[in-house]
């Protein structure tokens, strides 16, 4: 019982109080860019019409579809043990924890806690969360090279490049960040795939061997636990038929694809847009680049990259404003939903345990 209340205290302290940090960081960067780049007189040329309201509504609908995809995926991975309400709770709380932790970390560790408290064992909770992480990264691994060849690398990274200068080079900061992010994701997918479907015990042994090094030895016990969880995860999923993985990847595909169409519809609300596939492709690359962001939910970094990387499709002076609107639709709602849900969810779970 003491450990349960300790868990509750940790989750509440680390997440509810930290909601203010990404908001402050994001707004600070936007204000700085607004003061430097935006001409207020240019807003006179924008008119808000029913046409604008329609496409804004479609942008919000894309986020709803994105969350529905995640909910369906969790329902499948839990093999029906979760109700639709439980799936909704876990996804919203998971998104909240991801929104207030650095992009490179995400909310995976806390997600295991959420899934476990909804009724799955620690082993199955770990299996479900690791499978979702694997599927998310697999989407990026598959889609990035596909879009790279469809729209060409030059179109993806030709931002701020002088005529005659190589676009695909380490002097191009966008290509550099994307390459780092993609490499990390690719290695992660290979390692998890090897551990999940080939040799989980071998991966556990490899982790323990690596964490014998002096600088990281203090995390060796944690790696031992992670390796044990991986073995449990492998036992759960190695015997699943191909149709099971097709279903969960299809849900993953719709979730991420819907999320990337958000910007396209936001731009349609105010401007004429022609190159939808290129905009979609650049958003995917932008999310890969956000992996290197040390700020909670990529706050500040996301707004900056958006205004630079997607600025080619937005009239001069409006990129920063559109970056703020984009984050208002796709990021900030999860902060407020999670801040409302988390205390009530914790109170319900732990008060129930206390009564038992």
ROTI-887476 format. One line per 10 residues: number of its first residue (from 1); their letters; for each residue z, x, y of N, C-alpha, C. Coordinates in pm, whole numbers, m for minus. Each point is the difference from the previous one (the first is absolute). Layout:
<nodes>
NUM = a = Z,X,Y,Z,X,Y,Z,X,Y  ...
</nodes>
This chain:
<nodes>
1 = xxxxxxxxxx = 0,83,m121,0,m83,121,0,86,125  75,110,m5,6,89,117,m136,58,30  m74,38,m106,m134,55,19,m94,m103,61  16,m127,m42,m87,m104,54,18,m12,150  125,0,47,22,m14,144,m40,127,74  7,112,m70,m48,124,61,m151,m9,22  m73,m51,m100,m146,m19,13,m31,m91,117  74,m109,12,m23,m96,108,21,67,135  104,80,9,30,68,126,m110,97,38  m53,74,m101,m104,98,26,m127,m69,49
11 = xxxxxxxxxx = m42,m105,m70,m123,m70,38,12,m58,140  114,m62,29,17,m63,131,1,104,111  77,107,m19,13,100,106,m132,72,26  m71,36,m106,m119,81,16,m121,m79,44  m1,m131,m20,m121,m76,27,14,m101,113  106,m75,4,12,m98,108,15,70,134  81,104,6,20,69,127,m122,78,44  m82,45,m95,m114,84,36,m123,m79,44  10,m129,6,m115,m79,44,m43,35,141  95,42,82,m31,28,140,m81,127,17
21 = xxxxxxxxxx = 14,98,m94,m66,129,16,m153,m9,1  m63,m60,m101,m147,m8,5,m52,m82,117  76,m101,42,m43,m80,115,m2,85,125  107,76,22,9,86,118,m111,105,m1  m20,66,m116,m102,104,m9,m139,m56,28  m32,m112,m65,m132,m59,18,m24,m44,143  96,m68,60,m16,m48,138,m9,117,97  79,105,m24,m1,117,89,m139,64,3  m60,16,m119,m133,60,m6,m103,m89,67  9,m132,m24,m94,m93,62,12,2,152
31 = xxxxxxxxxx = 123,m1,52,21,3,145,m58,127,59  23,113,m66,m53,128,48,m152,m4,7  m64,m49,m108,m146,m7,m2,m54,m103,98  72,m112,17,m42,m101,96,m4,57,141  104,71,39,8,57,134,m110,102,24  m38,72,m106,m96,108,17,m145,m46,m10  m26,m105,m80,m139,m30,m34,m49,m139,41  89,m91,30,m43,m139,21,m14,m32,148  m114,m57,33,m25,m50,135,26,m151,0  104,m42,71,42,m140,m2,m112,m91,47
41 = xxxxxxxxxx = m83,46,94,m108,m84,53,m102,m40,m107  m6,78,m109,m98,m29,m104,34,m128,m76  126,m43,5,39,m120,m73,m65,m126,58  m53,13,119,m65,m116,62,m126,m40,m75  m59,92,m75,m124,m30,m71,26,m68,m134  127,m7,m43,34,m62,m128,45,m143,23  m58,m93,m74,42,m140,7,48,m43,m138  114,m67,m3,55,m48,m126,m49,m143,m22  m75,m20,m108,m60,m129,m29,47,m50,m137  m47,m121,m35,28,m51,m134,m63,88,m106
51 = xxxxxxxxxx = m109,64,37,m65,96,m90,95,116,m29  67,48,104,97,108,m17,116,m44,m88  50,m121,26,113,m53,m79,m39,m13,m147  m124,m40,m26,m46,m16,m139,5,133,m74  m55,105,61,m4,130,m69,138,64,m8  86,m25,97,139,47,m12,70,m68,m117  m26,m129,m18,58,m74,m112,m51,57,m133  m129,35,m4,m56,58,m121,64,137,m28  29,76,105,66,130,m18,138,m19,m63  76,m100,50,130,m30,m61,m18,m48,m144
61 = xxxxxxxxxx = m106,m76,m25,m27,m49,m135,m23,117,m96  m66,105,47,m21,117,m84,133,63,m43  98,2,90,131,54,m36,69,m91,m101  m21,m131,12,56,m93,m98,m62,24,m137  m134,18,m4,m68,28,m126,49,131,m59  21,96,87,51,129,m45,134,m15,m71  91,m77,61,132,m21,m60,m9,m85,m127  m90,m98,0,m18,m82,m120,m48,87,m118  m88,95,30,m47,90,m105,115,80,m59  88,50,87,117,74,m47,92,m89,m83
71 = xxxxxxxxxx = 19,m123,45,87,m94,m72,m56,m31,m138  m131,m27,m8,m64,m26,m129,14,122,m91  m20,118,55,11,122,m79,142,16,m57  100,m26,82,137,11,m47,31,m104,m108  m57,m119,18,17,m105,m100,m56,44,m135  m116,65,2,m63,48,m124,81,114,m60  41,97,84,74,115,m49,136,m38,m57  61,m105,56,128,m46,m53,m18,m87,m123  m126,m23,m38,m34,m80,m117,62,m140,5  3,m56,124,48,m136,18,150,m15,8
81 = xxxxxxxxxx = 73,111,m10,147,m9,8,47,m32,142  m82,33,100,33,m33,139,m66,m132,38  73,m82,74,m60,m118,59,m84,42,120  m80,m92,51,m80,31,120,92,32,117  113,m68,10,97,25,107,57,141,m10  32,43,m120,53,135,m18,m105,105,35  m123,m26,m39,m109,93,34,m15,11,152  7,m115,68,m10,1,146,114,80,62  122,m21,m47,115,73,53,m17,150,m15  m38,42,m120,m14,144,m26,m108,61,88
91 = xxxxxxxxxx = m114,m66,12,m111,56,79,37,11,147  62,m103,56,39,5,141,103,109,26  99,12,m88,102,103,17,m59,139,m23  m93,10,m91,m68,127,m27,m81,43,122  m73,m94,59,m76,32,120,91,41,115  114,m65,10,96,36,104,50,143,m18  37,35,m122,49,135,m24,m109,104,23  m126,m35,m34,m111,92,26,m24,17,150  25,m107,75,m25,3,145,100,86,75  116,25,m59,102,77,73,27,136,m62
101 = xxxxxxxxxx = m88,42,m93,9,133,m56,m130,75,28  3,134,6,m123,75,24,m108,m35,m101  m125,4,46,m112,m40,m85,m8,82,m128  37,128,9,m6,87,m118,103,m38,m104  105,m72,41,108,m38,m92,m19,m141,m50  m25,m92,95,m18,m139,m38,130,m65,m43  m11,m121,m54,120,m73,m41,18,m8,m149  m60,94,m76,m1,m9,m145,140,3,m60  84,96,45,134,12,m56,81,m126,18  m6,m57,119,75,m123,27,m62,m118,m74
111 = xxxxxxxxxx = m132,4,m24,m67,m109,m71,58,m17,m140  34,112,m66,62,m9,m133,130,m78,8  75,24,107,126,m73,21,m26,m149,14  m100,m37,80,m33,m141,21,m42,m68,m131  m90,66,m74,m50,m57,m125,114,m16,m101  85,103,m8,112,m5,m93,97,m113,34  29,m19,128,94,m106,40,m57,m140,m22  m132,m9,m11,m59,m130,m29,2,m32,m149  46,96,m82,21,m36,m140,m60,90,m106  m89,94,37,m57,90,m100,94,119,m23
121 = xxxxxxxxxx = m4,55,m119,82,118,m29,m48,118,83  81,105,8,m37,119,76,m129,59,m55  m11,6,m133,m120,57,m62,m125,m78,37  6,m133,m11,m117,m84,33,m26,1,150  106,3,81,m18,6,145,m74,126,40  40,112,m59,m67,126,27,m146,m6,m45  m23,m61,m117,m136,m13,m51,m87,m81,95  52,m112,49,m76,m86,91,m33,73,129  98,66,60,m21,67,128,m95,118,m15  16,77,m106,m91,114,m22,m142,m48,m24
131 = xxxxxxxxxx = m15,m112,m71,m134,m54,m24,m65,m45,129  76,m65,89,m57,m43,128,m41,119,85  83,104,1,m34,120,77,m127,65,m55  m9,7,m131,m118,56,m65,m125,m79,37  8,m133,m5,m115,m85,30,m41,10,146  99,7,91,m32,14,143,m76,129,26  49,109,m57,m65,129,24,m136,6,m70  m11,m67,m114,m128,m2,m71,m107,m69,85  39,m102,75,m94,m68,90,m60,100,99  86,83,61,m48,99,96,m89,103,m69
141 = xxxxxxxxxx = 41,44,m117,m75,102,m72,m141,m48,m34  m13,m126,m34,m131,m56,m36,m84,m32,123  62,m62,101,m75,m51,114,m44,110,97  80,104,18,m35,102,99,m134,68,m31  m20,56,m119,m131,63,m26,m114,m101,1  27,m124,m45,m104,m103,1,m47,m27,142  95,m22,92,m36,m27,139,m54,125,69  46,116,m42,m48,127,57,m151,11,m18  m50,m40,m117,m143,10,m26,m77,m119,56  64,m117,9,m69,m118,53,m26,15,149
151 = xxxxxxxxxx = 102,40,77,m16,9,146,m27,142,46  8,97,m91,m18,144,22,122,63,69  27,123,m38,114,72,56,m15,24,149  m123,19,45,m22,25,143,43,m119,84  m31,m121,m46,40,m120,75,151,m20,m4  64,39,m110,144,m19,m14,80,91,94  m48,122,18,82,100,71,m62,52,128  m110,m58,46,m66,46,123,69,m58,123  122,44,24,77,m46,117,38,124,82  m48,4,122,33,112,87,m64,130,m42
161 = xxxxxxxxxx = m109,m6,m79,m69,120,m46,m118,29,91  m10,123,45,m109,40,88,m133,2,m76  m111,m27,69,m132,5,m64,m24,135,m66  m46,m2,m123,m26,123,m73,120,53,m76  119,m52,26,121,44,m68,14,m70,m135  50,72,m101,16,m59,m132,106,m109,4  m34,m116,m55,94,m112,m5,100,20,m114  m52,37,m118,86,19,m116,48,145,m1  106,27,73,56,135,7,147,m10,36  73,109,m21,143,1,28,30,4,150
171 = xxxxxxxxxx = m103,21,81,21,m6,145,5,m145,49  m43,m93,m86,6,m143,32,135,m52,m47  89,m36,96,136,m39,m36,4,m125,m87  m92,m92,19,m1,m121,m80,m36,30,m145  m100,85,m18,m37,40,m136,114,78,m65  67,83,78,110,83,m51,115,m88,m50  42,m96,83,109,m90,m40,m40,m85,m121  m124,m49,0,m46,m83,m111,m3,79,m130  m43,125,7,m8,83,m119,140,26,m58  96,28,89,137,22,m47,55,m126,m66
181 = xxxxxxxxxx = m16,m113,68,51,m126,m54,m65,m35,m133  m133,17,m8,m70,m35,m123,41,93,m115  18,127,31,42,95,m104,136,m36,m57  93,m36,89,134,m40,m45,m10,m124,m89  m78,m99,43,m15,m122,m79,m68,28,m134  m100,86,1,m72,31,m123,90,70,m101  77,96,47,93,71,m89,105,m97,m53  51,m88,88,100,m98,m42,m54,m90,m111  m124,m48,15,m60,m89,m100,m18,74,m132  m47,126,6,m18,77,m123,132,20,m73
191 = xxxxxxxxxx = 103,36,76,131,26,m61,58,m126,m62  m4,m111,75,54,m125,m51,m81,m51,m119  m132,12,7,m84,m43,m112,32,81,m126  18,130,17,35,86,m114,136,m42,m58  96,m25,90,133,m37,m46,5,m139,m60  m77,m95,57,4,m138,m48,m75,m18,m132  m116,64,m10,m89,m35,m110,m25,113,m101  41,122,31,m30,112,m89,126,63,m59  81,60,86,114,79,m50,119,m8,96  76,m109,m3,113,m12,93,108,106,m20
201 = xxxxxxxxxx = 25,36,m126,102,103,m26,m45,136,52  m129,28,m14,m52,126,52,13,8,151  m26,m111,69,14,m1,145,146,17,40  90,m65,m73,143,16,30,41,146,m16  m46,64,m108,32,141,m20,m56,86,114  m123,m31,43,m60,76,110,79,m16,130  45,m121,29,81,m23,121,130,78,m5  66,m2,m116,127,72,m13,m22,151,13  m113,48,m51,m29,143,10,m24,40,145  m77,m82,73,m28,29,141,128,m2,83
211 = xxxxxxxxxx = 87,m95,m29,122,m15,79,112,92,m45  m34,103,m73,95,111,m25,m4,100,114  m103,m10,85,m13,93,111,119,m14,95  48,111,57,124,m2,80,0,m99,116  m111,m9,74,m2,m84,120,5,m149,m30  m42,m39,m118,m5,m143,m33,86,m33,m122  83,95,m43,80,m21,m120,98,m115,14  47,m27,121,100,m104,19,m54,m139,m31  m135,m15,m4,m60,m129,m33,m40,m9,m148  41,100,m81,m41,3,m140,53,m120,m77
221 = xxxxxxxxxx = 124,m40,27,56,m115,m71,m78,m127,34  m41,m10,127,m80,m115,41,m133,m2,m76  m59,117,m20,m125,8,m74,21,m35,m147  117,33,m51,33,m39,m138,0,m153,m12  61,m66,97,1,m147,0,m141,m56,16  m78,61,89,m137,m44,22,m83,14,m127  17,112,m70,m72,22,m125,37,m101,m107  128,m31,m8,46,m101,m96,m59,m136,33  m1,m34,130,m62,m126,43,m148,m4,m36  m66,114,14,m143,7,m29,m26,m28,m148
231 = xxxxxxxxxx = 87,52,m86,m15,m24,m144,15,m149,m30  101,m63,62,18,m145,m17,m122,m77,50  m51,44,115,m118,m64,59,m119,8,m95  m21,118,m57,m111,20,m91,10,m92,m121  120,m16,m52,18,m88,m115,m37,m145,33  28,m39,124,m29,m138,42,m149,m24,13  m74,97,60,m138,m26,40,m108,61,m89  32,93,m86,m105,65,m79,m68,m96,m97  72,m102,m42,m54,m93,m99,m67,m123,63  m4,m3,132,m61,m115,67,m152,1,m21
241 = xxxxxxxxxx = m60,m116,m23,m146,m5,m20,m75,25,130  m128,27,m12,m83,30,117,m3,m116,98  2,m124,m51,m7,m116,88,122,m6,92  114,48,m47,121,3,83,m23,88,122  m55,120,m22,m23,93,111,m112,m47,91  m98,m69,m55,m107,m56,83,58,m103,97  91,m85,m50,61,m102,84,80,62,114  86,98,m32,87,56,104,m80,84,99  m106,66,m47,m81,77,95,m83,m92,87  m45,m113,m55,m73,m98,81,88,m52,113
251 = xxxxxxxxxx = 126,m31,m32,94,m44,104,21,109,103  9,124,m46,15,114,91,m122,14,90  m117,m15,m57,m126,11,75,m5,m103,112  32,m125,m32,m4,m105,102,105,24,108  115,50,m38,107,25,98,m42,102,104  m46,116,m47,m34,106,95,m129,m31,76  m95,m61,m67,m125,m34,68,24,m100,111  83,m100,m25,33,m99,103,69,68,118  87,94,m28,71,70,107,m97,76,89  m101,62,m58,m93,78,80,m96,m85,81
261 = xxxxxxxxxx = m18,m127,m39,m86,m88,78,71,m53,124  130,23,11,76,m50,116,m60,51,130  m26,129,9,m51,58,123,m138,m56,33  m84,m18,m99,m133,m57,25,10,m135,70  91,m85,m46,13,m133,58,69,4,136  91,95,19,61,16,132,m104,42,103  m89,89,m39,m106,42,92,m97,m115,29  m30,m80,m103,m89,m114,21,57,m102,98  133,m3,10,64,m96,91,m32,30,146  m37,126,30,m19,38,140,m134,68,30
271 = xxxxxxxxxx = m62,59,m102,m120,79,24,m109,m34,m101  m120,50,27,m110,m11,m95,10,118,m96  0,m31,m129,17,103,m102,m117,m5,m97  m57,117,m27,m114,8,m91,31,81,m127  66,113,15,18,93,m113,130,m29,m76  3,m110,m70,123,m42,m68,39,93,m114  m97,45,m78,32,86,m114,56,134,48  m58,53,108,50,127,54,142,m16,54  27,m112,67,135,m26,50,98,m10,m118  m41,m72,m103,82,m13,m120,28,138,m60
281 = xxxxxxxxxx = m103,82,m11,15,133,m60,93,88,83  m13,m8,131,86,82,84,147,m43,m9  22,m130,m20,139,m45,m18,60,59,m127  m78,3,m108,50,58,m123,35,147,20  m89,72,67,27,142,28,122,14,90  14,m91,95,115,5,91,131,m15,m77  4,m88,m98,121,m18,m81,28,123,m85  m104,67,m45,19,125,m73,61,105,92  m50,7,124,54,96,96,146,m30,34  37,m127,m1,136,m38,35,103,51,m100
291 = xxxxxxxxxx = m47,46,m115,92,55,m99,75,121,53  m61,72,94,65,121,53,96,m33,114  10,m126,39,87,m36,111,146,6,m40  85,68,81,143,7,m32,81,m115,57  m63,m88,78,73,m107,68,9,m124,m87  101,m86,23,14,m122,m79,m122,m90,9  m59,m31,m117,m116,m88,m2,m120,56,73  0,131,29,m109,61,76,m1,m37,146  115,m50,51,7,m42,141,m37,113,93  m76,m32,101,m45,101,96,m126,67,m48
301 = xxxxxxxxxx = 7,59,m119,m116,67,m57,m112,m100,m27  36,m117,m55,m100,m103,m31,m71,m48,126  78,m27,104,m59,m48,125,m93,104,60  43,127,m6,m80,109,56,m131,16,m76  9,4,m136,m119,18,m82,m95,m119,16  56,m120,7,m84,m119,17,m83,11,128  66,33,111,m69,4,128,m108,108,4  20,108,m79,m98,108,m2,m109,m25,m106  45,m36,m119,m91,m4,m113,m88,m125,m1  51,m110,56,m80,m123,8,m48,m30,142
311 = xxxxxxxxxx = 22,95,90,m39,m21,140,m148,m15,22  m83,48,m95,m145,m11,14,m47,m144,1  77,m91,m57,m42,m139,m14,65,m92,104  75,60,92,75,m77,100,m41,49,138  m26,m90,95,m34,43,135,105,95,58  m47,94,78,88,100,59,116,m63,75  120,43,m32,119,m50,68,76,m105,m78  m60,m53,m109,66,m107,m75,55,46,m135  m29,123,m39,39,46,m134,151,m7,m21  78,44,99,146,1,m13,53,m142,m11
321 = xxxxxxxxxx = m57,m91,80,44,m140,m5,m29,m60,m137  m117,29,m55,m34,m51,m133,89,61,m106  39,126,18,93,63,m94,133,m74,m3  46,m40,118,127,m75,8,m14,m137,m66  m111,m70,25,m23,m131,m61,m6,14,m152  m68,104,m47,m10,25,m143,138,17,m64  86,77,65,134,22,m55,85,m127,9  m23,m81,103,72,m126,12,m35,m96,m114  m123,11,m49,m43,m87,m109,39,56,m136  m17,132,m19,10,58,m134,127,76,m29
331 = xxxxxxxxxx = 84,22,100,119,85,m23,130,m62,47  9,m36,125,125,m49,57,54,m128,m66  m86,m92,m46,56,m119,m67,91,34,m117  m32,106,m75,82,36,m116,138,52,42  6,62,117,129,46,50,93,m118,24  m53,m102,64,85,m114,36,29,m91,m121  m100,m18,m86,23,m79,m121,105,66,m88  m14,131,m17,96,73,m83,139,1,59  10,15,132,131,3,65,73,m133,m16  m77,m109,m7,61,m133,m20,34,m21,m148
341 = xxxxxxxxxx = m91,40,m88,19,m27,m142,105,88,m66  2,130,37,82,96,m75,148,m34,m3  65,m28,113,144,m32,m6,29,m123,m86  m85,m102,11,22,m121,m80,m23,28,m148  m103,77,m29,m30,34,m139,114,79,m62  50,101,73,111,81,m50,125,m85,m20  27,m87,97,119,m85,m11,m9,m90,m123  m118,m56,m25,m18,m87,m115,14,75,m131  m59,118,m9,4,76,m125,140,51,m32  67,54,101,130,61,m28,112,m104,m8
351 = xxxxxx = m11,m110,72,101,m105,m12,m9,m65,m139  m122,m8,m53,m19,m55,m134,62,93,m103  m20,133,17,59,96,m91,152,m6,3  55,m19,121,144,m3,15,60,m120,m74  m68,m115,9,48,m119,m67,m2,17,m150  m106,70,m50,m10,22,m143,108,95,m49
</nodes>
